[in-house]
């Protein structure tokens, strides 16, 4: 019941504001007001309410990874070995350890055959190879990895 009380009901105005912010979070309240045809005060109050309620968690930038020299995007499927003698393997602990690596953008714990999906970017295949062979596969509890290289982002 407590979780249900935290779910926030959004109306059409909230959704319009969020769509504009998802496109460009750098816009001013006035610019958002013009794009959505919602009064400035209403836009301001609703953004504050969405921030305070946790619906808007953060504002960020979208990087051009090619200009940064990070042309190799991969998704790595990770399978955990939970049967290491004398060890209590924690999926969260492994995920947090992987997430600390500077090349890693996301770590998602999943259901199914694999336990995690890691999204990471590298400047080269050799850098990817080093990460998988010297870092990822040496984390206690990581059993198997399967890497999928992204050919193009849409």
DSSP file (Angstrom, degrees, kcal/mol; ACC not computed):
  #  RESIDUE AA STRUCTURE BP1 BP2  ACC     N-H-->O    O-->H-N    N-H-->O    O-->H-N    TCO  KAPPA ALPHA  PHI   PSI    X-CA   Y-CA   Z-CA
    1    1 A X     >        0   0    0      0, 0.0     4,-1.5     0, 0.0     0, 0.0   0.000 360.0 360.0 360.0 -34.9    0.0    0.0    0.0
    2    2 A X  H  >  +     0   0    0      1,-0.2     4,-0.7     2,-0.2     3,-0.1   0.893 360.0  51.0 -64.0 -40.1    2.9    2.4    0.8
    3    3 A X  H >> S+     0   0    0      1,-0.2     3,-1.0     2,-0.2     4,-0.8   0.903 107.1  54.4 -64.3 -41.1    4.3    2.0   -2.8
    4    4 A X  H >4 S+     0   0    0      1,-0.3     3,-0.6     2,-0.2    -1,-0.2   0.846 102.8  56.4 -62.6 -33.2    0.9    2.8   -4.3
    5    5 A X  H 3< S+     0   0    0     -4,-1.5    -1,-0.3     1,-0.2    -2,-0.2   0.733 104.9  53.6 -70.9 -19.8    0.7    6.0   -2.3
    6    6 A X  H << S+     0   0    0     -3,-1.0     2,-0.3    -4,-0.7    -1,-0.2   0.634  82.2 104.8 -88.0 -15.2    4.1    7.1   -3.9
    7    7 A X    <<  -     0   0    0     -4,-0.8     2,-0.4    -3,-0.6    -3,-0.0  -0.515  66.5-143.0 -69.7 127.9    2.9    6.6   -7.5
    8    8 A X        -     0   0    0     -2,-0.3     2,-0.6    45,-0.1    -2,-0.1  -0.783   2.8-136.0 -98.6 133.2    2.2   10.0   -9.0
    9    9 A X        -     0   0    0     -2,-0.4     2,-0.4     0, 0.0    -2,-0.0  -0.765  22.2-160.2 -86.5 123.3   -0.6   10.5  -11.4
   10   10 A X        -     0   0    0     -2,-0.6     2,-0.1     4,-0.0    -2,-0.0  -0.846   1.6-156.0-105.8 140.5    0.4   12.7  -14.3
   11   11 A X     >  -     0   0    0     -2,-0.4     4,-2.2     1,-0.0     5,-0.2  -0.413  40.6 -83.9-102.9-174.9   -2.0   14.5  -16.5
   12   12 A X  H  > S+     0   0    0      1,-0.2     4,-2.2     2,-0.2     5,-0.2   0.853 127.3  53.1 -59.6 -38.4   -1.6   15.7  -20.1
   13   13 A X  H  > S+     0   0    0      2,-0.2     4,-2.5     1,-0.2    -1,-0.2   0.925 108.3  50.0 -64.8 -44.0    0.2   18.9  -19.1
   14   14 A X  H  > S+     0   0    0      1,-0.2     4,-2.6     2,-0.2    -2,-0.2   0.931 111.2  49.3 -58.1 -46.1    2.8   17.0  -17.1
   15   15 A X  H  X S+     0   0    0     -4,-2.2     4,-2.3     2,-0.2    -1,-0.2   0.888 110.0  50.9 -63.6 -39.5    3.4   14.6  -20.1
   16   16 A X  H  X S+     0   0    0     -4,-2.2     4,-2.0     2,-0.2    -1,-0.2   0.935 111.9  47.4 -61.7 -46.1    3.8   17.6  -22.5
   17   17 A X  H  X S+     0   0    0     -4,-2.5     4,-2.4     1,-0.2    -2,-0.2   0.921 112.3  49.3 -62.1 -44.7    6.3   19.2  -20.2
   18   18 A X  H  X S+     0   0    0     -4,-2.6     4,-2.4     1,-0.2    -1,-0.2   0.881 108.4  53.4 -64.5 -38.7    8.2   15.9  -19.7
   19   19 A X  H  X S+     0   0    0     -4,-2.3     4,-1.5     2,-0.2    -1,-0.2   0.922 110.8  46.4 -61.8 -43.6    8.3   15.3  -23.5
   20   20 A X  H  X S+     0   0    0     -4,-2.0     4,-2.2     1,-0.2    -2,-0.2   0.918 112.9  49.7 -65.3 -43.1    9.8   18.8  -24.1
   21   21 A X  H  < S+     0   0    0     -4,-2.4    -2,-0.2     1,-0.2    -1,-0.2   0.865 106.6  55.5 -64.4 -36.2   12.4   18.3  -21.3
   22   22 A X  H  < S+     0   0    0     -4,-2.4     3,-0.2     1,-0.2    -1,-0.2   0.858 110.0  46.9 -65.0 -34.0   13.4   14.9  -22.7
   23   23 A X  H  < S-     0   0    0     -4,-1.5     2,-0.2     1,-0.2    -2,-0.2   0.904 139.1  -5.2 -71.7 -42.0   14.2   16.6  -26.0
   24   24 A X    ><  -     0   0    0     -4,-2.2     3,-1.3    -5,-0.1    -1,-0.2  -0.710  55.5-176.2-159.2  98.7   16.1   19.4  -24.4
   25   25 A X  T 3  S+     0   0    0      1,-0.2    -4,-0.1    -3,-0.2    -3,-0.1   0.514  80.8  73.5 -75.2  -4.3   16.4   19.9  -20.7
   26   26 A X  T 3  S+     0   0    0     -5,-0.1    -1,-0.2     2,-0.0    -5,-0.1   0.540  70.6 113.7 -87.4  -7.2   18.3   23.1  -21.2
   27   27 A X    <   -     0   0    0     -3,-1.3     2,-0.1    -7,-0.1    -3,-0.0  -0.289  68.8-117.4 -65.0 149.3   15.3   25.0  -22.3
   28   28 A X     >  -     0   0    0      1,-0.1     4,-2.4     4,-0.0     5,-0.2  -0.370  26.2-106.9 -79.1 165.5   14.0   27.8  -20.0
   29   29 A X  H  > S+     0   0    0      1,-0.2     4,-2.4     2,-0.2     5,-0.1   0.885 122.9  53.9 -58.4 -39.3   10.6   27.8  -18.4
   30   30 A X  H  > S+     0   0    0      2,-0.2     4,-2.1     1,-0.2    -1,-0.2   0.911 108.4  47.9 -62.9 -43.9    9.5   30.4  -20.9
   31   31 A X  H  > S+     0   0    0      2,-0.2     4,-2.2     1,-0.2    -2,-0.2   0.894 112.2  49.2 -65.0 -40.4   10.6   28.3  -23.8
   32   32 A X  H  X S+     0   0    0     -4,-2.4     4,-2.4     1,-0.2     6,-0.3   0.904 109.0  53.9 -64.4 -40.9    8.9   25.3  -22.5
   33   33 A X  H  X>S+     0   0    0     -4,-2.4     4,-1.8    -5,-0.2     5,-1.1   0.912 109.8  47.0 -59.1 -44.4    5.7   27.4  -21.9
   34   34 A X  H  <5S+     0   0    0     -4,-2.1    -1,-0.2     1,-0.2    -2,-0.2   0.906 113.4  47.8 -65.2 -42.5    5.8   28.5  -25.6
   35   35 A X  H  <5S+     0   0    0     -4,-2.2    -2,-0.2     1,-0.2    -1,-0.2   0.862 122.6  33.3 -67.7 -35.6    6.3   25.0  -26.9
   36   36 A X  H  <5S-     0   0    0     -4,-2.4    -1,-0.2     2,-0.2    -2,-0.2   0.599  99.0-129.6 -96.4 -13.3    3.6   23.4  -24.8
   37   37 A X  T  <5 +     0   0    0     -4,-1.8     2,-0.4     1,-0.3    -3,-0.2   0.862  65.0 133.5  60.6  36.8    1.2   26.4  -24.7
   38   38 A X      < -     0   0    0     -5,-1.1    -1,-0.3    -6,-0.3    -2,-0.2  -0.950  66.8 -96.0-114.2 136.7    1.0   26.1  -20.9
   39   39 A X     >  -     0   0    0     -2,-0.4     4,-2.6     1,-0.1     5,-0.2  -0.156  31.1-119.7 -53.9 145.4    1.4   29.3  -18.8
   40   40 A X  H  > S+     0   0    0      1,-0.2     4,-3.0     2,-0.2     5,-0.2   0.893 112.5  51.5 -54.3 -46.5    4.9   29.9  -17.4
   41   41 A X  H  > S+     0   0    0      1,-0.2     4,-2.7     2,-0.2    -1,-0.2   0.903 110.7  48.7 -60.9 -41.8    3.8   29.8  -13.8
   42   42 A X  H  > S+     0   0    0      2,-0.2     4,-2.6     1,-0.2     5,-0.2   0.926 112.0  48.8 -63.8 -44.9    2.1   26.4  -14.4
   43   43 A X  H  X S+     0   0    0     -4,-2.6     4,-2.6     2,-0.2     5,-0.2   0.944 113.0  47.9 -58.9 -48.8    5.2   25.1  -16.1
   44   44 A X  H  X S+     0   0    0     -4,-3.0     4,-2.2     1,-0.2    -2,-0.2   0.935 114.1  45.7 -57.8 -49.6    7.5   26.3  -13.3
   45   45 A X  H  X S+     0   0    0     -4,-2.7     4,-2.3     1,-0.2    -1,-0.2   0.886 113.8  48.8 -64.2 -39.5    5.2   24.8  -10.6
   46   46 A X  H  X S+     0   0    0     -4,-2.6     4,-2.7    -5,-0.2    -1,-0.2   0.899 109.9  50.7 -70.3 -39.2    4.8   21.5  -12.3
   47   47 A X  H  X S+     0   0    0     -4,-2.6     4,-2.4    -5,-0.2    -2,-0.2   0.932 111.7  48.5 -61.9 -44.2    8.5   21.1  -13.0
   48   48 A X  H  X S+     0   0    0     -4,-2.2     4,-3.0    -5,-0.2    -2,-0.2   0.913 112.4  48.8 -60.8 -42.6    9.2   21.8   -9.3
   49   49 A X  H  X S+     0   0    0     -4,-2.3     4,-2.1     2,-0.2     6,-0.3   0.904 111.5  49.2 -64.4 -41.3    6.5   19.3   -8.3
   50   50 A X  H  X>S+     0   0    0     -4,-2.7     6,-2.1     2,-0.2     5,-1.1   0.866 114.3  46.0 -66.4 -36.2    8.0   16.6  -10.7
   51   51 A X  H ><5S+     0   0    0     -4,-2.4     3,-1.0     4,-0.2    -2,-0.2   0.947 113.9  47.3 -68.6 -49.0   11.5   17.2   -9.3
   52   52 A X  H 3<5S+     0   0    0     -4,-3.0    -2,-0.2     1,-0.3    -1,-0.2   0.820 111.4  51.0 -64.4 -31.9   10.3   17.2   -5.6
   53   53 A X  H 3<5S-     0   0    0     -4,-2.1    -1,-0.3    -5,-0.2    -2,-0.2   0.624 114.7-116.0 -81.9 -12.1    8.3   14.0   -6.1
   54   54 A X  T <<5S+     0   0    0     -3,-1.0    -3,-0.2    -4,-0.5    -2,-0.1   0.434  84.6 118.0  92.2  -0.3   11.3   12.2   -7.8
   55   55 A X  S   <S+     0   0    0     -5,-1.1     2,-0.8    -6,-0.3    -4,-0.2   0.948  81.0  46.6 -62.3 -46.5    9.7   11.8  -11.2
   56   56 A X  S    S+     0   0    0     -6,-2.1    -2,-0.3    -9,-0.2    -1,-0.2  -0.874  73.0 169.5 -93.4 111.4   12.5   14.0  -12.5
   57   57 A X        -     0   0    0     -2,-0.8     2,-0.3     1,-0.3    -1,-0.2   0.779  57.3 -11.5 -92.5 -30.1   15.6   12.5  -11.0
   58   58 A X        -     0   0    0     -4,-0.0     2,-0.4     2,-0.0    -1,-0.3  -0.990  52.1-128.2-165.4 157.4   18.3   14.3  -12.8
   59   59 A X        +     0   0    0     -2,-0.3     2,-0.3    -3,-0.1   -38,-0.0  -0.951  38.3 167.7-114.7 142.4   19.3   16.5  -15.8
   60   60 A X        -     0   0    0     -2,-0.4     2,-0.3     2,-0.0   -35,-0.2  -0.828  30.2-110.1-144.7 178.8   22.0   15.3  -18.0
   61   61 A X        -     0   0    0     -2,-0.3     2,-0.6   -37,-0.1   -37,-0.0  -0.834  19.8-132.0-114.4 155.1   23.8   15.8  -21.4
   62   62 A X        -     0   0    0     -2,-0.3     2,-0.2     2,-0.0    -2,-0.0  -0.946  29.7-151.4-106.7 119.4   23.8   13.6  -24.5
   63   63 A X        -     0   0    0     -2,-0.6     2,-1.0     1,-0.0     3,-0.1  -0.565  17.8-127.5 -92.7 151.8   27.3   13.2  -25.7
   64   64 A X     >  -     0   0    0     -2,-0.2     4,-1.1     1,-0.2     3,-0.4  -0.844  27.0-170.4 -93.2  98.9   28.6   12.6  -29.3
   65   65 A X  T  4>S+     0   0    0     -2,-1.0     5,-3.1     1,-0.2     4,-0.3   0.777  79.4  59.8 -67.7 -27.6   30.6    9.6  -28.5
   66   66 A X  T >45S+     0   0    0      1,-0.2     3,-1.3     3,-0.2    -1,-0.2   0.917 104.5  50.1 -65.4 -41.3   32.3    9.5  -31.9
   67   67 A X  T 345S+     0   0    0     -3,-0.4    -1,-0.2     1,-0.3    -2,-0.2   0.778 109.8  52.3 -66.9 -24.4   33.7   13.0  -31.3
   68   68 A X  T 3<5S-     0   0    0     -4,-1.1    -1,-0.3     2,-0.1    -2,-0.2   0.462 119.4-112.3 -87.8  -1.8   35.0   11.7  -28.0
   69   69 A X  T < 5S+     0   0    0     -3,-1.3     2,-0.7    -4,-0.3    -3,-0.2   0.700  80.9 125.7  80.0  19.1   36.7    8.8  -29.7
   70   70 A X      < +     0   0    0     -5,-3.1    53,-0.2     1,-0.2    -1,-0.1  -0.614  20.5 146.9-108.4  70.5   34.4    6.2  -28.1
   71   71 A X        +     0   0    0     -2,-0.7     2,-0.8    52,-0.2    52,-0.2   0.606  45.7  81.6 -86.2 -12.5   33.2    4.5  -31.3
   72   72 A X  E     -A  122   0A   0     50,-2.7    50,-2.6    -3,-0.2     2,-0.5  -0.832  56.2-178.9-102.8 106.7   32.8    1.0  -30.0
   73   73 A X  E     +A  121   0A   0     -2,-0.8    77,-3.0    77,-0.4     2,-0.3  -0.884  10.5 175.7-102.4 131.6   29.5    0.5  -28.2
   74   74 A X  E     -AB 120 149A   0     46,-2.7    46,-2.2    -2,-0.5     2,-0.5  -0.950  29.2-149.5-135.2 155.0   28.8   -3.0  -26.7
   75   75 A X  E     -AB 119 148A   0     73,-2.5    73,-3.0    -2,-0.3     2,-0.6  -0.998  21.2-160.9-117.4 127.7   26.3   -4.8  -24.6
   76   76 A X  E     -AB 118 147A   0     42,-2.9    42,-2.6    -2,-0.5     2,-0.5  -0.944   7.7-148.3-115.5 120.3   27.8   -7.6  -22.6
   77   77 A X  E     -AB 117 146A   0     69,-3.3    69,-2.0    -2,-0.6     2,-0.4  -0.746  19.5-161.6 -84.7 129.8   25.6  -10.4  -21.2
   78   78 A X  E     -AB 116 145A   0     38,-2.5    37,-2.1    -2,-0.5    38,-1.7  -0.950   9.9-162.5-119.9 131.2   27.0  -11.6  -17.9
   79   79 A X  E     - B   0 144A   0     65,-2.7    64,-3.0    -2,-0.4    65,-1.5  -0.946  15.4-143.5-111.0 133.3   26.3  -14.9  -16.2
   80   80 A X  E     - B   0 142A   0     -2,-0.5     2,-0.8    62,-0.2    62,-0.2  -0.753   4.5-141.7 -98.7 139.6   27.1  -15.2  -12.5
   81   81 A X        +     0   0    0     60,-3.1     3,-0.3    -2,-0.4    -2,-0.0  -0.896  19.6 178.8 -97.2 110.2   28.3  -18.4  -10.8
   82   82 A X        +     0   0    0     -2,-0.8     7,-0.4     1,-0.2     2,-0.3   0.472  64.7  78.2 -89.0  -2.7   26.6  -18.5   -7.4
   83   83 A X        +     0   0    0     58,-0.1     2,-0.6     5,-0.1    -1,-0.2  -0.306  52.7 140.3-107.2  48.5   28.3  -21.8   -6.4
   84   84 A X    >   -     0   0    0     -2,-0.3     3,-2.1    -3,-0.3     5,-0.1  -0.823  59.2-112.9 -90.9 120.8   31.7  -20.7   -5.4
   85   85 A X  T 3  S+     0   0    0     -2,-0.6     3,-0.1     1,-0.3    -2,-0.1  -0.248  96.8   6.5 -57.2 132.5   32.8  -22.7   -2.3
   86   86 A X  T 3  S+     0   0    0      1,-0.2     2,-0.4     0, 0.0    -1,-0.3   0.489 111.1 103.0  76.6   3.6   33.1  -20.6    0.9
   87   87 A X    <   -     0   0    0     -3,-2.1     2,-0.8    -5,-0.1    -3,-0.3  -0.947  59.9-151.1-121.6 138.5   31.7  -17.5   -0.9
   88   88 A X        -     0   0    0     -2,-0.4     2,-0.4    -3,-0.1    -5,-0.1  -0.919  26.9-149.3-102.7 104.7   28.3  -15.9   -0.7
   89   89 A X        -     0   0    0     -2,-0.8     2,-0.6    -7,-0.4     3,-0.1  -0.618   8.6-160.2 -82.7 128.8   27.9  -14.3   -4.2
   90   90 A X     >  -     0   0    0     -2,-0.4     4,-2.2     1,-0.1     5,-0.2  -0.942  12.3-156.8-112.0 120.2   25.9  -11.2   -4.3
   91   91 A X  H  > S+     0   0    0     -2,-0.6     4,-2.7     1,-0.2     5,-0.2   0.898  97.6  51.9 -59.6 -41.9   24.5  -10.1   -7.7
   92   92 A X  H  > S+     0   0    0      2,-0.2     4,-2.7     1,-0.2    -1,-0.2   0.902 107.9  51.5 -62.7 -41.1   24.2   -6.5   -6.5
   93   93 A X  H  > S+     0   0    0      2,-0.2     4,-1.9     1,-0.2    -1,-0.2   0.918 112.2  45.8 -63.1 -43.5   27.8   -6.5   -5.3
   94   94 A X  H  X S+     0   0    0     -4,-2.2     4,-2.4     2,-0.2    -2,-0.2   0.933 112.9  50.6 -64.2 -45.7   29.1   -7.7   -8.7
   95   95 A X  H  X S+     0   0    0     -4,-2.7     4,-2.5     1,-0.2    -2,-0.2   0.908 111.3  47.9 -59.7 -43.8   26.9   -5.2  -10.5
   96   96 A X  H  X S+     0   0    0     -4,-2.7     4,-1.1     2,-0.2    -1,-0.2   0.858 110.3  52.3 -66.2 -35.2   28.2   -2.3   -8.4
   97   97 A X  H  < S+     0   0    0     -4,-1.9     3,-0.3    -5,-0.2     4,-0.3   0.913 112.3  45.0 -66.5 -42.5   31.8   -3.5   -8.9
   98   98 A X  H >< S+     0   0    0     -4,-2.4     3,-1.8     1,-0.2     6,-0.2   0.912 107.6  59.0 -65.3 -42.6   31.3   -3.5  -12.7
   99   99 A X  H 3< S+     0   0    0     -4,-2.5    -1,-0.2     1,-0.3    -2,-0.2   0.757  93.5  67.2 -60.9 -26.6   29.5   -0.2  -12.7
  100  100 A X  T 3< S+     0   0    0     -4,-1.1    -1,-0.3    -3,-0.3    -2,-0.2   0.699  75.9 103.5 -68.5 -19.3   32.5    1.5  -11.1
  101  101 A X  S X  S-     0   0    0     -3,-1.8     3,-1.5    -4,-0.3    -3,-0.0  -0.453  76.4-132.1 -69.7 134.8   34.6    1.0  -14.3
  102  102 A X  T 3  S+     0   0    0      1,-0.3    -1,-0.1    -2,-0.2    -3,-0.0   0.723 103.5  55.0 -63.1 -22.7   34.9    4.2  -16.3
  103  103 A X  T 3  S+     0   0    0     17,-0.1    18,-2.2     2,-0.0     2,-0.4   0.672  89.0  94.8 -81.5 -15.9   33.9    2.6  -19.6
  104  104 A X  E <   +C  120   0A   0     -3,-1.5    16,-0.3    16,-0.2     3,-0.1  -0.632  43.3 174.7 -85.6 127.2   30.7    1.2  -18.2
  105  105 A X  E     +     0   0A   0     14,-3.0     2,-0.3    -2,-0.4    15,-0.2   0.816  67.5   5.6 -94.5 -40.4   27.5    3.3  -18.8
  106  106 A X  E     -C  119   0A   0     13,-1.6    13,-2.4     2,-0.0     2,-0.4  -0.991  48.9-164.2-145.7 149.8   24.9    1.0  -17.3
  107  107 A X  E     -C  118   0A   0     -2,-0.3     2,-0.5    11,-0.2    11,-0.2  -0.975  16.8-173.1-132.7 122.9   24.5   -2.3  -15.5
  108  108 A X  E     -C  117   0A   0      9,-2.6     9,-2.5    -2,-0.4     2,-0.4  -0.966  19.0-140.1-119.9 128.4   21.1   -3.9  -15.5
  109  109 A X  E     -C  116   0A   0     -2,-0.5     7,-0.3     7,-0.2     2,-0.2  -0.739  35.1-175.6 -83.9 130.7   20.2   -7.0  -13.5
  110  110 A X        -     0   0    0      5,-2.3     2,-0.2    -2,-0.4    -1,-0.0  -0.720  25.7-120.0-126.6 169.9   17.9   -9.2  -15.6
  111  111 A X  S    S+     0   0    0     -2,-0.2     3,-0.4     2,-0.0     2,-0.2  -0.598  70.7  45.6 -98.8 169.5   15.9  -12.3  -15.6
  112  112 A X  S    S-     0   0    0     -2,-0.2    -2,-0.1     1,-0.2     0, 0.0  -0.618 112.6 -23.4 100.7-158.0   16.4  -15.2  -18.0
  113  113 A X  S    S+     0   0    0     -2,-0.2     2,-0.3   -34,-0.0    -1,-0.2   0.808 125.7  53.4 -65.5 -32.8   19.5  -17.1  -19.0
  114  114 A X        -     0   0    0     -3,-0.4   -35,-0.2     1,-0.1     3,-0.1  -0.752  67.8-150.8-105.7 153.7   21.9  -14.1  -18.2
  115  115 A X  S    S+     0   0    0    -37,-2.1    -5,-2.3    -2,-0.3     2,-0.3   0.724  75.0  15.2 -94.2 -24.8   22.0  -12.3  -14.9
  116  116 A X  E     -AC  78 109A   0    -38,-1.7   -38,-2.5    -7,-0.3     2,-0.4  -0.983  53.9-147.5-148.6 155.0   23.1   -8.9  -16.1
  117  117 A X  E     -AC  77 108A   0     -9,-2.5    -9,-2.6    -2,-0.3     2,-0.5  -0.997  19.5-162.0-123.9 126.0   23.5   -6.7  -19.2
  118  118 A X  E     -AC  76 107A   0    -42,-2.6   -42,-2.9    -2,-0.4     2,-0.5  -0.920   3.9-158.4-109.9 128.9   26.4   -4.3  -19.2
  119  119 A X  E     +AC  75 106A   0    -13,-2.4   -14,-3.0    -2,-0.5   -13,-1.6  -0.935  26.6 161.0-105.5 125.8   26.4   -1.3  -21.6
  120  120 A X  E     -AC  74 104A   0    -46,-2.2   -46,-2.7    -2,-0.5     2,-0.4  -0.971  28.3-145.2-145.2 157.2   29.9    0.1  -22.2
  121  121 A X  E     +A   73   0A   0    -18,-2.2     2,-0.3    -2,-0.3   -48,-0.2  -0.966  17.7 179.5-127.2 142.5   31.8    2.2  -24.7
  122  122 A X  E     -A   72   0A   0    -50,-2.6   -50,-2.7    -2,-0.4     3,-0.1  -0.927  34.6-132.2-137.9 159.9   35.4    1.9  -25.8
  123  123 A X  S    S+     0   0    0     -2,-0.3     2,-0.3   -53,-0.2   -52,-0.2   0.692  90.7   6.5 -84.6 -19.3   37.8    3.6  -28.2
  124  124 A X  S  > S-     0   0    0    -52,-0.1     4,-1.9     1,-0.1    -1,-0.2  -0.981  71.1-109.8-156.3 164.5   38.9    0.4  -29.8
  125  125 A X  H  > S+     0   0    0     -2,-0.3     4,-2.9     1,-0.2     5,-0.1   0.849 118.4  56.6 -66.1 -34.6   38.4   -3.4  -29.9
  126  126 A X  H  > S+     0   0    0      2,-0.2     4,-2.3     1,-0.2    -1,-0.2   0.875 105.7  50.3 -67.0 -35.0   41.7   -3.9  -28.1
  127  127 A X  H  > S+     0   0    0      2,-0.2     4,-2.1     1,-0.2    -1,-0.2   0.909 111.7  48.5 -66.2 -41.6   40.5   -1.7  -25.3
  128  128 A X  H  X S+     0   0    0     -4,-1.9     4,-2.5     2,-0.2    -2,-0.2   0.929 110.1  52.2 -60.1 -46.7   37.2   -3.8  -25.1
  129  129 A X  H  X S+     0   0    0     -4,-2.9     4,-2.9     1,-0.2     5,-0.4   0.913 109.0  49.6 -57.4 -45.7   39.3   -7.0  -25.2
  130  130 A X  H  X>S+     0   0    0     -4,-2.3     4,-2.6     1,-0.2     5,-0.7   0.915 110.6  50.7 -60.6 -43.4   41.4   -5.7  -22.2
  131  131 A X  I  X>S+     0   0    0     -4,-2.1     5,-3.0     3,-0.2     4,-1.3   0.934 115.9  40.7 -61.0 -46.5   38.3   -4.8  -20.2
  132  132 A X  I  <>S+     0   0    0     -4,-2.5     5,-2.4     3,-0.2    -2,-0.2   0.949 124.1  35.3 -69.2 -48.5   36.7   -8.2  -20.8
  133  133 A X  I  <5S+     0   0    0     -4,-2.9    -3,-0.2    -5,-0.2    -2,-0.2   0.836 129.2  30.2 -79.2 -32.8   39.8  -10.4  -20.3
  134  134 A X  I  <5S+     0   0    0     -4,-2.6    -3,-0.2    -5,-0.4    -2,-0.2   0.713 134.1  17.6-100.7 -22.3   41.6   -8.4  -17.6
  135  135 A X  I ><<S+     0   0    0     -4,-1.3     3,-0.9    -5,-0.7     4,-0.3   0.792 122.8  40.0-112.6 -65.4   38.8   -6.8  -15.7
  136  136 A X  G > <S+     0   0    0     -5,-3.0     3,-1.5     1,-0.3    -4,-0.2   0.909 116.9  46.3 -61.3 -48.8   35.3   -8.3  -16.1
  137  137 A X  G 3 <S+     0   0    0     -5,-2.4    -1,-0.3    -6,-0.3     4,-0.1   0.594 108.0  60.0 -73.3  -8.8   36.2  -12.0  -16.2
  138  138 A X  G <  S+     0   0    0     -3,-0.9     2,-0.5    -6,-0.2    -1,-0.3   0.387  77.0 109.0 -97.9   3.0   38.5  -11.5  -13.2
  139  139 A X  S X  S-     0   0    0     -3,-1.5     3,-2.4    -4,-0.3     2,-0.1  -0.691  83.8-106.6 -79.2 126.9   35.6  -10.3  -10.9
  140  140 A X  T 3  S+     0   0    0     -2,-0.5     3,-0.1     1,-0.3    -1,-0.1  -0.319 105.2  21.8 -56.7 122.4   34.8  -13.0   -8.4
  141  141 A X  T 3  S+     0   0    0      1,-0.3   -60,-3.1    -4,-0.1     2,-0.6   0.138  85.0 124.6 105.3 -19.0   31.5  -14.6   -9.4
  142  142 A X  E <   +B   80   0A   0     -3,-2.4    -1,-0.3   -62,-0.2   -62,-0.2  -0.660  29.5 170.0 -76.4 118.1   31.5  -13.7  -13.1
  143  143 A X  E     +     0   0A   0    -64,-3.0     2,-0.3    -2,-0.6   -63,-0.2   0.904  56.3   2.6 -95.5 -54.3   31.1  -17.0  -14.8
  144  144 A X  E     -B   79   0A   0    -65,-1.5   -65,-2.7     2,-0.0     2,-0.3  -0.958  55.2-163.1-137.5 153.0   30.5  -16.2  -18.5
  145  145 A X  E     -B   78   0A   0     -2,-0.3     2,-0.4   -67,-0.2   -67,-0.2  -0.981   2.4-168.9-132.0 149.1   30.3  -13.2  -20.7
  146  146 A X  E     -B   77   0A   0    -69,-2.0   -69,-3.3    -2,-0.3     2,-0.4  -0.971  15.8-153.1-136.2 122.2   28.8  -12.8  -24.2
  147  147 A X  E     -B   76   0A   0     -2,-0.4     2,-0.5   -71,-0.2   -71,-0.2  -0.810   8.8-167.8-104.7 132.8   29.6   -9.5  -26.0
  148  148 A X  E     -B   75   0A   0    -73,-3.0   -73,-2.5    -2,-0.4     2,-0.4  -0.975  13.2-149.3-117.6 119.0   27.4   -7.9  -28.7
  149  149 A X  E     -B   74   0A   0     -2,-0.5     2,-0.5   -75,-0.2   -75,-0.2  -0.740  17.0-128.6 -87.9 130.6   29.0   -5.1  -30.6
  150  150 A X        -     0   0    0    -77,-3.0   -77,-0.4    -2,-0.4     3,-0.1  -0.666  17.1-167.1 -80.6 126.7   26.6   -2.4  -31.8
  151  151 A X  S    S-     0   0    0     -2,-0.5     2,-0.3     1,-0.3    -1,-0.2   0.850  71.1  -4.4 -83.1 -36.4   26.9   -1.8  -35.5
  152  152 A X        -     0   0    0    -79,-0.0     2,-0.5     0, 0.0    -1,-0.3  -0.976  61.8-133.8-156.9 147.1   24.8    1.4  -35.6
  153  153 A X              0   0    0     -2,-0.3    -3,-0.0    -3,-0.1     0, 0.0  -0.860 360.0 360.0-101.0 133.0   22.7    3.4  -33.2
  154  154 A X              0   0    0     -2,-0.5    -1,-0.1     0, 0.0     0, 0.0   0.386 360.0 360.0-104.5 360.0   19.3    4.6  -34.4
